[in-house]
Amino acid sequence: NAGVTQTPKFRVLKTGQSMTLLCAQDMNHEYMYWYRQDPGMGLRLIHYSVGEGTTAKGEVPDGYNVSRLKKQNFLLGLESAAPSQTSVYFCASSVDRGAEAFFGQGTRLTVV
Amino acid sequence: KNEVEQSPQNLTAQEGEFITINCSYSVGISALHWLQQHPGGGIVSLFMLSSGKKKHGRLIATINIQEKHSSLHITASHPRDSAVYICAYLGGSQGNLIFGKGTKLSVKP
C-alpha cells in the first residue's frame, strides 16, 4: 500500500515560472489537503477537497490553485511562482473530517 | 496567532530518559492529534485521542479536555525517537486541523 504519494520531492523554480504538484492516495479517502510548512510556524492549510470535483480555500490560498478531477488525485498549482512560496508542501488525506490524517513525504520547493 | 502552544520548543535528552512534551490549546475541542515528523521530513500520525490516555509501545499520550491540555510521554527514550513532535486539533473554519509549531526532540546516545 503506497498511502499518499507526492511528486516531485524537490524543485527549484525561477520567479514567474509555473508548476504543478501532484498528490495521489490509494486509500479511497474523501478528504484531501494541501499544507505548507515554514520555519517557526505550524503547518498551514492552503486548499482542501471533500470529494471528487470539489475544492475549497484554506487559510493561505493566495497564489495557488487546485483541482480534484479524480478522487485519488489532488493537484496543487502555482501559476506564477514567487519567492514567498518557497516552502515545504505536504499533502494529506483522511477518510473523514478530523479523522487520522495520512501525509505524503513532502515537496521542498525553492523559488529564486 | 497560533492557537496551539507546545512546550518545550526544543528538547535534548540522553538515551533512556523519560520525555514529556506538552500541548495547550485555547478552545473547546473534541479530539487532539499527535504527529511525528522524521528528520527526513515525513509526517506520521501517532495518536488521536479525545479523553484519558492512549499507549503505543513506549509512547503514551494523555489529554485533559477540561484543562485544554495534552501531553506526549516517551519512556526509555532512544536516538531513533529524535524527531519533531506536533500536536493538532480539529478546529479551523474549514474543518481542518490546527497545528502547533512542534517540539524538536534530540536523543543523544
Backbone of each chain as ProteinMPNN parsed JSONL, in Angstrom:
{"seq_chain_A": "NAGVTQTPKFRVLKTGQSMTLLCAQDMNHEYMYWYRQDPGMGLRLIHYSVGEGTTAKGEVPDGYNVSRLKKQNFLLGLESAAPSQTSVYFCASSVDRGAEAFFGQGTRLTVV", "coords_chain_A": {"N_chain_A": [[0.832, -1.192, 0.0], [0.732, 2.082, -1.033], [-0.123, 4.45, 0.166], [-0.004, 7.828, 0.647], [1.261, 9.652, -1.95], [3.554, 11.991, -3.079], [4.608, 14.055, -5.739], [6.779, 16.38, -7.408], [9.641, 15.53, -5.277], [11.55, 17.425, -4.772], [12.126, 20.748, -5.952], [13.282, 23.441, -7.886], [12.416, 26.645, -8.735], [12.233, 29.44, -10.976], [11.392, 32.832, -10.336], [8.149, 33.632, -11.339], [7.775, 31.4, -12.936], [5.759, 28.469, -13.583], [4.235, 25.627, -11.985], [3.121, 22.295, -11.165], [2.122, 20.425, -8.42], [1.721, 17.071, -7.591], [-0.509, 15.001, -5.863], [-1.243, 11.817, -4.794], [-3.457, 9.356, -3.601], [-4.149, 6.095, -2.336], [-6.148, 5.1, -0.762], [-8.797, 5.483, -0.937], [-9.825, 7.787, 0.193], [-12.018, 10.466, 1.079], [-11.411, 13.096, 1.846], [-8.951, 15.476, 1.132], [-5.926, 17.344, 1.438], [-3.865, 20.256, 1.113], [-0.963, 21.466, 2.537], [1.327, 23.964, 3.724], [4.6, 24.231, 5.066], [6.492, 26.241, 7.037], [9.516, 27.651, 8.39], [9.481, 27.921, 11.929], [6.759, 28.03, 12.106], [3.521, 26.517, 12.403], [2.056, 23.858, 10.438], [0.18, 25.045, 7.699], [-2.992, 25.377, 6.214], [-3.602, 25.259, 2.773], [-5.341, 24.678, 0.511], [-8.246, 22.579, 0.272], [-10.106, 19.507, -0.19], [-13.245, 17.94, -0.272], [-14.156, 15.862, -1.663], [-14.377, 14.189, -4.875], [-14.166, 16.462, -7.517], [-14.689, 18.679, -5.974], [-13.428, 21.573, -4.364], [-11.884, 23.76, -1.967], [-11.005, 26.858, -0.341], [-8.312, 27.3, 1.914], [-6.486, 28.414, 4.744], [-4.34, 29.929, 3.697], [-4.61, 30.617, 0.752], [-3.854, 32.241, -1.41], [-2.293, 32.725, -4.54], [-2.191, 30.128, -5.277], [-3.697, 27.329, -6.97], [-6.052, 24.647, -7.198], [-7.035, 21.294, -8.125], [-9.344, 18.601, -8.352], [-9.947, 16.245, -10.063], [-10.072, 13.515, -10.203], [-10.863, 11.13, -7.699], [-8.682, 10.059, -6.367], [-6.592, 11.783, -6.775], [-5.027, 14.915, -6.104], [-4.289, 18.006, -7.111], [-1.922, 20.623, -6.892], [-1.396, 23.827, -7.962], [0.927, 26.307, -9.018], [0.726, 29.263, -10.496], [2.302, 31.496, -11.107], [5.175, 31.605, -9.82], [6.464, 32.845, -6.709], [9.067, 34.182, -4.609], [8.136, 34.108, -1.966], [6.737, 31.81, -1.868], [8.456, 29.81, -1.438], [8.915, 26.928, 0.312], [8.043, 24.011, 2.275], [5.909, 21.627, 1.058], [3.081, 19.794, 1.938], [0.956, 17.112, 1.312], [-2.087, 15.669, 2.389], [-4.39, 13.118, 3.417], [-7.631, 12.004, 4.491], [-10.133, 9.84, 5.878], [-12.356, 10.995, 6.819], [-13.607, 14.147, 8.046], [-11.489, 15.37, 10.485], [-10.582, 12.857, 11.101], [-7.926, 10.397, 11.4], [-5.05, 11.578, 9.829], [-3.241, 11.036, 6.849], [-0.063, 11.503, 5.602], [1.818, 12.75, 2.802], [5.273, 12.545, 1.661], [6.273, 15.041, 1.387], [7.17, 18.029, -0.425], [9.886, 19.842, -1.299], [10.142, 23.059, -2.123], [11.832, 25.583, -3.816], [11.931, 28.929, -4.643], [13.517, 31.076, -6.727]], "CA_chain_A": [[0.0, 0.0, 0.0], [1.602, 3.242, -1.132], [-0.579, 5.521, 1.034], [-0.068, 9.125, -0.023], [2.488, 9.869, -2.701], [3.698, 13.338, -3.655], [5.667, 14.295, -6.716], [8.114, 15.84, -7.123], [10.127, 15.682, -3.904], [12.32, 18.665, -4.73], [12.022, 21.534, -7.182], [13.715, 24.837, -7.841], [11.74, 27.421, -9.775], [12.548, 30.854, -11.069], [10.229, 33.696, -10.137], [7.292, 33.749, -12.505], [7.51, 30.099, -13.547], [4.608, 27.749, -13.052], [4.43, 24.21, -11.783], [2.031, 21.566, -10.536], [2.469, 19.354, -7.504], [0.723, 16.012, -7.648], [-0.725, 14.163, -4.69], [-2.06, 10.651, -5.109], [-3.697, 8.458, -2.467], [-4.776, 4.849, -2.763], [-6.944, 4.632, 0.37], [-10.193, 5.836, -1.208], [-10.229, 8.838, 1.119], [-12.772, 11.582, 0.516], [-10.807, 14.376, 2.186], [-7.539, 15.676, 0.804], [-5.484, 18.658, 1.893], [-2.516, 20.747, 0.835], [-0.421, 22.326, 3.578], [2.702, 24.404, 3.599], [5.305, 24.267, 6.34], [7.55, 27.249, 7.026], [10.265, 27.659, 9.66], [8.903, 28.646, 13.049], [5.305, 28.077, 12.026], [2.858, 25.233, 12.227], [1.505, 23.597, 9.102], [-0.967, 25.898, 7.376], [-3.814, 24.814, 5.148], [-3.669, 26.073, 1.562], [-6.641, 24.32, -0.069], [-8.638, 21.239, 0.61], [-11.18, 18.949, -1.003], [-14.054, 16.972, 0.476], [-14.596, 14.813, -2.566], [-14.06, 14.4, -6.282], [-14.828, 17.592, -8.143], [-14.892, 19.792, -5.041], [-12.256, 22.151, -3.719], [-12.202, 24.936, -1.164], [-9.84, 27.591, 0.125], [-7.905, 27.169, 3.301], [-6.008, 29.592, 5.466], [-3.397, 30.705, 2.891], [-4.828, 30.142, -0.614], [-3.45, 33.169, -2.464], [-1.164, 32.322, -5.367], [-2.3, 28.687, -5.55], [-4.971, 26.781, -7.411], [-6.104, 23.202, -7.014], [-8.076, 20.573, -8.845], [-9.549, 17.212, -7.931], [-10.741, 15.645, -11.136], [-10.255, 12.126, -9.803], [-10.908, 11.016, -6.244], [-7.398, 9.697, -5.783], [-5.559, 12.775, -7.073], [-5.289, 16.302, -5.715], [-3.201, 18.759, -7.71], [-1.69, 21.991, -6.422], [-0.719, 24.579, -8.996], [1.436, 27.657, -8.822], [0.69, 29.841, -11.836], [3.421, 32.416, -11.261], [5.837, 31.401, -8.534], [7.107, 33.969, -6.044], [9.968, 33.724, -3.54], [7.368, 33.85, -0.735], [6.177, 30.462, -1.943], [9.483, 28.864, -1.015], [8.35, 26.256, 1.468], [7.853, 22.571, 2.124], [4.485, 21.399, 0.847], [2.61, 18.461, 2.312], [-0.394, 16.676, 1.003], [-2.604, 14.715, 3.352], [-5.748, 12.658, 3.149], [-8.298, 11.36, 5.618], [-11.401, 9.23, 5.486], [-13.425, 11.9, 7.226], [-13.154, 15.353, 8.717], [-10.996, 15.131, 11.828], [-10.053, 11.506, 11.265], [-6.475, 10.293, 11.267], [-4.56, 12.085, 8.549], [-2.076, 10.364, 6.278], [0.686, 12.54, 4.909], [2.859, 12.452, 1.844], [6.628, 12.776, 2.135], [6.615, 16.449, 1.282], [7.874, 18.582, -1.586], [10.655, 21.043, -0.937], [10.14, 23.984, -3.275], [12.582, 26.821, -3.676], [11.689, 29.884, -5.741], [14.643, 32.034, -6.713]], "C_chain_A": [[0.873, 1.25, 0.0], [1.164, 4.339, -0.176], [-0.759, 6.802, 0.254], [1.287, 9.39, -0.676], [2.48, 11.262, -3.308], [4.816, 13.337, -4.673], [5.617, 15.739, -7.171], [8.476, 15.991, -5.653], [10.907, 16.981, -3.737], [12.101, 19.41, -6.045], [12.555, 22.925, -6.912], [13.066, 25.556, -9.018], [12.304, 28.837, -9.817], [11.252, 31.654, -10.872], [9.455, 33.84, -11.441], [6.995, 32.437, -13.199], [6.29, 29.448, -12.898], [4.977, 26.291, -12.837], [3.198, 23.613, -11.114], [2.603, 20.486, -9.653], [1.328, 18.338, -7.519], [0.685, 15.247, -6.338], [-1.656, 13.033, -5.088], [-2.211, 9.787, -3.868], [-4.479, 7.247, -2.944], [-5.66, 4.258, -1.674], [-8.434, 4.963, 0.211], [-10.723, 6.914, -0.25], [-10.979, 9.947, 0.396], [-12.02, 12.907, 0.678], [-9.332, 14.396, 1.792], [-7.176, 17.127, 1.07], [-4.1, 18.979, 1.32], [-2.13, 21.731, 1.932], [0.931, 22.85, 3.138], [3.312, 24.518, 4.993], [6.486, 25.214, 6.206], [8.24, 27.275, 8.377], [9.561, 28.484, 10.734], [7.389, 28.736, 13.044], [4.74, 26.667, 11.95], [2.413, 25.052, 10.784], [0.272, 24.465, 8.878], [-1.686, 25.358, 6.143], [-3.913, 25.765, 3.97], [-5.045, 25.913, 0.904], [-6.98, 22.916, 0.39], [-9.796, 20.79, -0.279], [-11.928, 17.911, -0.175], [-14.632, 15.905, -0.444], [-14.251, 15.179, -3.997], [-14.863, 15.575, -6.828], [-15.065, 18.785, -7.238], [-13.566, 20.265, -4.477], [-12.7, 23.382, -2.935], [-10.921, 25.573, -0.66], [-9.586, 27.317, 1.593], [-7.465, 28.488, 3.87], [-5.147, 30.514, 4.603], [-3.501, 30.325, 1.415], [-4.235, 31.005, -1.728], [-2.205, 32.688, -3.207], [-1.182, 30.851, -5.748], [-3.668, 28.365, -6.142], [-4.892, 25.26, -7.287], [-7.181, 22.597, -7.911], [-8.142, 19.143, -8.33], [-10.505, 16.565, -8.936], [-11.006, 14.168, -10.886], [-10.146, 12.033, -8.289], [-9.517, 10.805, -5.653], [-6.333, 10.763, -5.963], [-5.983, 14.178, -6.668], [-4.08, 17.103, -6.176], [-3.129, 20.17, -7.15], [-0.87, 22.716, -7.476], [-0.255, 25.944, -8.519], [1.525, 28.27, -10.215], [1.887, 30.741, -12.111], [4.163, 32.465, -9.925], [6.517, 32.673, -8.041], [8.014, 33.443, -4.942], [9.24, 33.412, -2.235], [6.731, 32.468, -0.728], [7.237, 29.385, -1.721], [9.036, 28.24, 0.297], [8.452, 24.741, 1.264], [6.347, 22.324, 2.083], [4.137, 19.951, 1.184], [1.177, 18.267, 1.852], [-0.817, 15.683, 2.079], [-3.994, 14.272, 2.928], [-6.321, 12.02, 4.405], [-9.647, 10.848, 5.157], [-12.575, 10.157, 5.803], [-12.809, 13.12, 7.89], [-12.706, 15.011, 10.131], [-10.46, 13.745, 12.078], [-8.53, 11.523, 11.12], [-6.053, 10.72, 9.872], [-3.313, 11.321, 8.13], [-1.369, 11.364, 5.37], [1.597, 11.962, 3.842], [4.216, 12.829, 2.413], [7.068, 14.223, 2.03], [7.332, 16.794, -0.004], [8.578, 19.846, -1.141], [10.784, 21.91, -2.175], [10.913, 25.243, -2.931], [12.302, 27.693, -4.89], [12.75, 30.973, -5.652], [14.361, 33.221, -7.641]], "O_chain_A": [[1.663, 1.459, 0.921], [2.013, 5.111, 0.27], [-1.557, 6.869, -0.681], [2.326, 9.353, -0.016], [1.52, 11.66, -3.968], [5.846, 12.69, -4.484], [4.527, 16.293, -7.312], [7.689, 16.527, -4.872], [10.91, 17.566, -2.654], [11.916, 18.805, -7.1], [12.315, 23.51, -5.856], [13.166, 25.111, -10.162], [12.79, 29.357, -8.813], [10.163, 31.189, -11.208], [10.021, 34.127, -12.496], [6.048, 32.362, -13.983], [5.858, 29.834, -11.811], [5.923, 25.786, -13.441], [2.353, 24.325, -10.573], [3.467, 19.718, -10.077], [0.15, 18.69, -7.468], [1.723, 14.892, -5.779], [-2.727, 13.264, -5.649], [-1.238, 9.513, -3.166], [-5.341, 7.339, -3.818], [-5.901, 3.051, -1.658], [-9.227, 4.742, 1.126], [-11.911, 6.945, 0.072], [-10.643, 10.324, -0.726], [-11.995, 13.733, -0.234], [-8.578, 13.466, 2.077], [-8.009, 18.024, 0.942], [-3.284, 18.088, 1.079], [-2.85, 22.687, 2.222], [1.596, 22.258, 2.288], [2.633, 24.854, 5.963], [7.367, 25.015, 5.37], [7.627, 26.96, 9.397], [9.106, 29.599, 10.48], [6.798, 29.431, 13.87], [5.408, 25.741, 11.487], [2.402, 26.007, 10.007], [-0.574, 24.6, 9.762], [-1.062, 24.942, 5.167], [-4.263, 26.934, 4.133], [-5.801, 26.874, 0.762], [-6.115, 22.163, 0.838], [-10.382, 21.583, -1.016], [-11.321, 17.108, 0.532], [-15.501, 15.134, -0.038], [-13.883, 16.315, -4.297], [-16.074, 15.669, -6.628], [-15.591, 19.804, -7.686], [-12.691, 19.462, -4.153], [-13.749, 23.966, -3.206], [-9.883, 24.919, -0.563], [-10.505, 27.132, 2.391], [-7.996, 29.544, 3.527], [-5.206, 31.735, 4.75], [-2.554, 29.755, 0.872], [-4.125, 30.552, -2.867], [-1.207, 32.3, -2.6], [-0.295, 30.377, -6.458], [-4.661, 29.034, -5.855], [-3.809, 24.675, -7.274], [-8.092, 23.277, -8.383], [-7.136, 18.558, -7.929], [-11.692, 16.375, -8.674], [-12.033, 13.632, -11.302], [-9.401, 12.794, -7.673], [-9.21, 11.309, -4.573], [-5.264, 10.662, -5.361], [-7.131, 14.579, -6.858], [-2.971, 16.898, -5.683], [-4.152, 20.827, -6.959], [0.219, 22.273, -7.84], [-0.924, 26.63, -7.747], [2.333, 27.825, -11.03], [2.424, 30.747, -13.219], [3.833, 33.245, -9.033], [7.06, 33.46, -8.816], [7.761, 32.37, -4.395], [9.676, 32.546, -1.477], [6.242, 32.011, 0.305], [6.946, 28.192, -1.806], [8.806, 28.945, 1.28], [8.89, 24.267, 0.216], [5.609, 22.761, 2.967], [4.818, 19.015, 0.764], [0.322, 19.141, 1.991], [0.011, 14.944, 2.612], [-4.682, 14.964, 2.178], [-5.582, 11.555, 5.272], [-10.228, 11.342, 4.19], [-13.624, 10.115, 5.16], [-11.632, 13.118, 8.251], [-13.47, 14.42, 10.895], [-9.932, 13.472, 13.156], [-7.936, 12.541, 10.763], [-6.62, 10.284, 8.87], [-2.449, 11.006, 8.948], [-1.979, 11.984, 4.498], [2.084, 10.837, 3.959], [4.304, 13.368, 3.516], [8.129, 14.588, 2.536], [8.014, 15.958, -0.598], [7.952, 20.795, -0.669], [11.446, 21.543, -3.145], [10.683, 25.879, -1.903], [12.423, 27.243, -6.029], [12.866, 31.684, -4.654], [15.189, 34.124, -7.758]]}, "seq_chain_B": "KNEVEQSPQNLTAQEGEFITINCSYSVGISALHWLQQHPGGGIVSLFMLSSGKKKHGRLIATINIQEKHSSLHITASHPRDSAVYICAYLGGSQGNLIFGKGTKLSVKP", "coords_chain_B": {"N_chain_B": [[-1.947, 34.368, 15.071], [-1.096, 31.69, 16.933], [-3.061, 29.036, 17.905], [-2.443, 26.86, 19.29], [-0.223, 25.813, 21.64], [2.966, 24.597, 22.166], [5.263, 23.007, 24.347], [8.457, 21.896, 25.53], [10.037, 24.049, 23.028], [12.36, 23.06, 21.984], [14.169, 20.131, 22.796], [16.6, 18.319, 24.418], [17.795, 15.173, 25.188], [19.196, 12.453, 27.086], [19.855, 9.141, 26.074], [17.518, 6.795, 27.193], [16.209, 8.382, 29.015], [13.143, 9.685, 30.432], [10.684, 11.286, 28.62], [8.763, 14.244, 28.29], [6.392, 16.002, 26.492], [4.508, 18.898, 26.035], [1.216, 20.164, 25.291], [-0.928, 22.78, 24.773], [-4.117, 24.274, 24.359], [-6.59, 26.656, 23.265], [-9.298, 26.553, 22.834], [-12.477, 24.833, 23.006], [-12.388, 21.422, 22.237], [-12.897, 18.387, 20.34], [-11.194, 16.311, 19.861], [-7.712, 15.46, 19.881], [-4.708, 15.451, 18.029], [-1.592, 13.747, 17.838], [1.432, 13.969, 16.151], [4.321, 12.79, 14.368], [7.252, 14.051, 13.016], [9.719, 13.009, 10.984], [13.338, 13.287, 10.777], [13.908, 13.192, 8.049], [11.713, 14.386, 6.983], [9.148, 13.275, 6.57], [5.771, 12.884, 7.762], [3.976, 11.322, 10.306], [1.043, 9.995, 11.765], [0.573, 9.661, 15.218], [-1.158, 9.443, 17.469], [-4.687, 9.795, 18.064], [-6.772, 11.32, 20.219], [-9.475, 11.69, 22.504], [-10.083, 11.63, 25.118], [-8.732, 10.776, 28.337], [-6.171, 8.398, 28.142], [-3.782, 7.084, 25.849], [-1.785, 4.388, 24.662], [1.081, 3.36, 22.931], [3.401, 1.17, 22.387], [6.387, 2.529, 23.496], [5.382, 5.004, 23.708], [3.165, 7.322, 25.15], [0.132, 9.001, 25.307], [-1.699, 11.586, 26.784], [-4.705, 13.3, 27.72], [-6.48, 16.123, 28.911], [-9.436, 17.256, 28.641], [-11.01, 19.238, 29.836], [-9.121, 20.918, 31.023], [-7.829, 21.71, 28.802], [-5.42, 20.597, 27.765], [-2.735, 18.542, 26.746], [-0.438, 15.812, 26.882], [2.518, 14.267, 25.654], [4.302, 11.419, 26.227], [7.436, 9.799, 26.334], [8.855, 6.822, 27.069], [11.92, 5.398, 28.256], [13.735, 6.615, 26.32], [15.153, 6.728, 23.008], [17.771, 7.167, 20.572], [16.563, 6.935, 18.032], [14.122, 8.056, 18.436], [14.406, 10.679, 17.976], [13.067, 13.497, 16.592], [10.58, 15.755, 15.264], [7.829, 16.589, 17.164], [4.424, 17.016, 16.891], [1.455, 18.606, 17.847], [-2.074, 18.751, 17.197], [-5.355, 20.034, 16.539], [-8.77, 19.587, 15.588], [-10.253, 22.27, 14.243], [-10.354, 24.45, 12.584], [-12.035, 26.936, 10.551], [-12.615, 25.809, 8.181], [-12.909, 23.231, 8.809], [-10.545, 22.031, 9.332], [-7.347, 20.725, 10.495], [-5.653, 22.352, 13.146], [-2.441, 23.245, 13.721], [0.257, 22.873, 16.099], [3.495, 24.435, 16.572], [5.395, 22.571, 16.894], [7.668, 20.372, 18.642], [11.035, 19.977, 18.857], [12.835, 17.148, 19.292], [15.792, 15.764, 20.462], [17.61, 12.942, 20.977], [20.334, 11.837, 22.626], [22.938, 9.404, 22.3]], "CA_chain_B": [[-1.896, 33.904, 16.454], [-1.196, 30.249, 16.972], [-3.99, 28.664, 18.959], [-1.9, 25.675, 19.927], [1.092, 26.109, 22.188], [3.709, 23.417, 22.577], [6.472, 23.258, 25.116], [9.325, 22.976, 25.085], [10.243, 24.119, 21.579], [13.48, 22.162, 21.724], [14.436, 19.272, 23.937], [17.707, 17.378, 24.246], [17.765, 14.181, 26.262], [20.107, 11.319, 26.993], [19.175, 7.871, 25.836], [16.976, 6.167, 28.389], [15.429, 9.326, 29.818], [11.7, 9.815, 30.256], [10.446, 12.543, 27.918], [7.399, 14.773, 28.291], [6.117, 17.15, 25.623], [3.2, 19.421, 26.411], [0.42, 20.844, 24.274], [-2.081, 23.5, 25.338], [-4.935, 24.911, 23.341], [-7.414, 27.688, 23.892], [-10.722, 26.405, 22.532], [-13.004, 23.503, 23.251], [-12.155, 20.533, 21.102], [-13.421, 17.03, 20.519], [-10.097, 15.354, 19.805], [-6.398, 16.031, 19.629], [-3.804, 14.567, 17.317], [-0.143, 13.863, 17.957], [2.115, 13.512, 14.947], [5.775, 12.769, 14.422], [7.905, 14.386, 11.752], [11.063, 12.459, 10.994], [14.361, 14.185, 10.22], [13.803, 13.212, 6.586], [10.597, 15.245, 6.609], [7.85, 12.632, 6.54], [4.908, 13.079, 8.934], [3.09, 10.197, 10.574], [0.13, 10.182, 12.878], [0.857, 8.78, 16.354], [-2.365, 9.247, 18.276], [-5.809, 10.71, 18.064], [-7.472, 10.994, 21.456], [-10.489, 12.64, 22.954], [-10.15, 11.599, 26.578], [-7.907, 9.79, 29.011], [-4.809, 8.049, 27.802], [-3.543, 6.024, 24.872], [-0.407, 3.912, 24.722], [1.545, 2.562, 21.798], [4.816, 0.894, 22.637], [6.967, 3.39, 24.53], [4.729, 6.316, 23.644], [1.905, 7.464, 25.881], [-0.483, 10.317, 25.148], [-2.789, 11.852, 27.717], [-5.419, 14.535, 27.444], [-7.482, 16.606, 29.853], [-10.245, 18.134, 27.801], [-11.463, 20.395, 30.627], [-7.993, 21.83, 31.236], [-7.301, 22.066, 27.486], [-4.004, 20.262, 27.832], [-2.365, 17.175, 26.412], [0.988, 15.518, 26.988], [3.067, 13.086, 24.999], [5.415, 10.9, 27.005], [8.241, 8.728, 25.739], [9.618, 6.122, 28.093], [13.166, 4.776, 27.792], [13.972, 7.247, 25.017], [16.199, 6.158, 22.16], [18.112, 8.11, 19.496], [15.629, 6.87, 16.901], [12.956, 8.892, 18.76], [14.711, 12.051, 17.584], [12.103, 13.92, 15.581], [9.728, 16.86, 15.695], [6.527, 16.097, 17.59], [3.453, 18.074, 16.607], [0.066, 18.357, 18.233], [-3.026, 19.452, 16.339], [-6.751, 19.744, 16.824], [-9.723, 19.922, 14.538], [-10.913, 23.48, 14.721], [-10.393, 25.531, 11.623], [-13.356, 27.25, 9.987], [-12.8, 24.891, 7.066], [-12.923, 21.858, 9.318], [-9.202, 21.491, 9.18], [-6.511, 20.638, 11.679], [-4.835, 23.486, 13.551], [-1.199, 22.617, 14.176], [1.266, 23.562, 16.858], [4.749, 24.652, 15.848], [6.23, 21.397, 17.035], [8.765, 20.273, 19.611], [12.14, 19.22, 18.276], [13.469, 16.285, 20.272], [17.046, 15.118, 20.084], [18.023, 11.994, 21.995], [21.756, 11.528, 22.446], [23.301, 8.059, 22.802]], "C_chain_B": [[-2.098, 32.4, 16.445], [-2.052, 29.852, 18.144], [-3.558, 27.417, 19.688], [-0.492, 26.002, 20.381], [1.742, 24.813, 22.64], [4.921, 23.839, 23.385], [7.119, 21.933, 25.491], [9.408, 23.024, 23.563], [11.335, 23.156, 21.151], [13.774, 21.378, 22.983], [15.568, 18.319, 23.569], [17.719, 16.447, 25.437], [18.837, 13.134, 26.034], [19.278, 10.058, 26.798], [18.723, 7.261, 27.161], [16.115, 7.086, 29.234], [13.946, 9.265, 29.477], [11.425, 11.22, 29.71], [8.981, 12.957, 28.072], [7.345, 16.002, 27.397], [4.686, 17.587, 25.885], [2.542, 20.19, 25.274], [-0.781, 21.491, 24.964], [-2.824, 24.211, 24.219], [-5.998, 25.762, 24.025], [-8.914, 27.522, 23.658], [-11.181, 25.006, 22.891], [-12.837, 22.64, 22.027], [-12.773, 19.175, 21.389], [-12.312, 15.992, 20.5], [-8.797, 16.08, 19.484], [-5.522, 14.979, 18.967], [-2.366, 14.829, 17.741], [0.485, 13.246, 16.715], [3.616, 13.588, 15.153], [6.323, 13.102, 13.041], [9.351, 13.96, 11.834], [12.054, 13.463, 10.44], [14.325, 14.253, 8.7], [12.614, 13.994, 6.079], [9.236, 14.605, 6.654], [7.095, 12.802, 7.845], [4.018, 11.86, 9.087], [2.232, 10.506, 11.789], [0.463, 9.176, 13.974], [-0.418, 8.431, 17.108], [-3.436, 10.23, 17.866], [-6.605, 10.352, 19.321], [-8.407, 12.101, 21.87], [-10.654, 12.631, 24.466], [-9.124, 10.604, 27.091], [-6.513, 9.63, 28.44], [-4.804, 6.977, 26.724], [-2.071, 5.67, 24.915], [-0.1, 3.102, 23.482], [3.038, 2.376, 21.967], [5.332, 1.752, 23.773], [6.331, 4.78, 24.553], [3.384, 6.281, 24.368], [1.387, 8.877, 25.664], [-1.628, 10.44, 26.136], [-3.454, 13.168, 27.339], [-6.383, 14.835, 28.574], [-8.287, 17.657, 29.104], [-10.66, 19.395, 28.561], [-10.353, 21.411, 30.818], [-7.345, 22.248, 29.931], [-5.794, 21.808, 27.41], [-3.8, 18.79, 27.494], [-0.857, 17.015, 26.578], [1.316, 14.269, 26.198], [4.29, 12.667, 25.798], [6.132, 9.819, 26.196], [9.045, 8.101, 26.859], [10.855, 5.484, 27.464], [13.548, 5.304, 26.402], [15.202, 6.673, 24.322], [16.534, 7.168, 21.064], [17.156, 8.077, 18.308], [14.318, 7.628, 17.18], [13.182, 10.345, 18.369], [13.847, 12.446, 16.397], [11.443, 15.195, 16.081], [8.352, 16.279, 15.999], [5.534, 17.254, 17.549], [2.096, 17.681, 17.155], [-0.853, 19.208, 17.37], [-4.439, 19.109, 16.771], [-7.611, 20.186, 15.665], [-10.465, 21.177, 14.955], [-11.002, 24.604, 13.731], [-11.795, 25.743, 11.074], [-13.665, 26.348, 8.792], [-12.842, 23.443, 7.522], [-11.57, 21.213, 9.226], [-8.479, 21.398, 10.515], [-5.751, 21.948, 11.883], [-3.601, 22.909, 14.228], [-0.405, 23.51, 15.108], [2.543, 23.683, 16.044], [5.698, 23.469, 15.968], [7.266, 21.526, 18.127], [9.845, 19.415, 18.985], [12.869, 18.466, 19.364], [14.734, 15.676, 19.698], [17.472, 14.23, 21.242], [19.445, 11.56, 21.691], [22.079, 10.155, 23.0], [24.222, 8.157, 24.019]], "O_chain_B": [[-3.134, 31.9, 16.008], [-1.8, 30.283, 19.269], [-4.237, 26.965, 20.609], [0.34, 26.424, 19.578], [1.157, 24.034, 23.393], [5.522, 24.885, 23.141], [6.42, 20.951, 25.742], [8.901, 22.129, 22.886], [11.252, 22.522, 20.1], [13.647, 21.889, 24.096], [15.512, 17.614, 22.562], [17.659, 16.899, 26.58], [19.323, 12.957, 24.916], [18.157, 9.938, 27.293], [19.482, 7.226, 28.13], [15.364, 6.613, 30.088], [13.554, 8.85, 28.386], [11.881, 12.214, 30.274], [8.078, 12.124, 27.995], [8.151, 16.922, 27.531], [3.771, 16.766, 25.95], [3.207, 20.778, 24.422], [-1.55, 20.821, 25.652], [-2.221, 24.686, 23.256], [-6.267, 25.603, 25.216], [-9.714, 28.268, 24.223], [-10.365, 24.1, 23.058], [-13.112, 23.072, 20.907], [-13.122, 18.857, 22.526], [-12.468, 14.908, 21.061], [-8.792, 17.163, 18.898], [-5.58, 13.793, 19.291], [-1.968, 15.97, 17.974], [0.117, 12.151, 16.289], [4.114, 14.34, 15.991], [5.918, 12.52, 12.035], [10.119, 14.476, 12.645], [11.673, 14.385, 9.719], [14.682, 15.281, 8.124], [12.503, 14.246, 4.88], [8.238, 15.317, 6.766], [7.701, 12.858, 8.914], [3.384, 11.415, 8.131], [2.66, 11.193, 12.716], [0.619, 7.985, 13.703], [-0.709, 7.26, 17.352], [-3.158, 11.332, 17.392], [-7.058, 9.217, 19.47], [-8.164, 13.282, 21.621], [-11.29, 13.521, 25.03], [-8.7, 9.702, 26.369], [-5.774, 10.601, 28.276], [-5.667, 6.101, 26.674], [-1.217, 6.52, 25.168], [-0.896, 2.275, 23.038], [3.832, 3.286, 21.728], [4.794, 1.719, 24.88], [6.725, 5.63, 25.352], [2.59, 5.352, 24.22], [2.132, 9.844, 25.824], [-2.425, 9.516, 26.304], [-2.84, 14.035, 26.717], [-7.02, 13.938, 29.125], [-7.86, 18.803, 28.96], [-10.663, 20.491, 27.999], [-10.595, 22.618, 30.782], [-6.412, 23.052, 29.933], [-5.012, 22.684, 27.042], [-4.574, 17.921, 27.895], [-0.1, 17.974, 26.428], [0.51, 13.345, 26.087], [5.202, 13.463, 26.018], [5.509, 9.038, 25.476], [9.83, 8.778, 27.522], [10.842, 5.084, 26.3], [13.665, 4.542, 25.442], [16.146, 6.203, 24.957], [15.67, 7.948, 20.666], [16.962, 9.097, 17.646], [13.505, 7.82, 16.276], [12.256, 11.155, 18.421], [13.889, 11.817, 15.34], [11.717, 15.656, 17.189], [7.781, 15.559, 15.18], [5.78, 18.326, 18.102], [1.637, 16.557, 16.952], [-0.453, 20.26, 16.873], [-4.693, 18.028, 17.304], [-7.229, 21.043, 14.869], [-11.228, 21.153, 15.921], [-11.654, 25.614, 13.995], [-12.637, 24.846, 11.124], [-14.826, 26.148, 8.435], [-12.813, 22.529, 6.698], [-11.454, 19.999, 9.062], [-8.94, 21.923, 11.528], [-5.272, 22.565, 10.931], [-3.714, 22.166, 15.202], [-0.381, 24.731, 14.952], [2.661, 23.107, 14.962], [6.683, 23.373, 15.236], [7.688, 22.624, 18.491], [9.604, 18.263, 18.625], [13.457, 19.072, 20.26], [14.739, 15.142, 18.589], [17.673, 14.708, 22.358], [19.725, 10.991, 20.637], [21.561, 9.77, 24.049], [24.626, 7.133, 24.571]]}, "name": "protein", "num_of_chains": 2, "seq": "NAGVTQTPKFRVLKTGQSMTLLCAQDMNHEYMYWYRQDPGMGLRLIHYSVGEGTTAKGEVPDGYNVSRLKKQNFLLGLESAAPSQTSVYFCASSVDRGAEAFFGQGTRLTVVKNEVEQSPQNLTAQEGEFITINCSYSVGISALHWLQQHPGGGIVSLFMLSSGKKKHGRLIATINIQEKHSSLHITASHPRDSAVYICAYLGGSQGNLIFGKGTKLSVKP"}
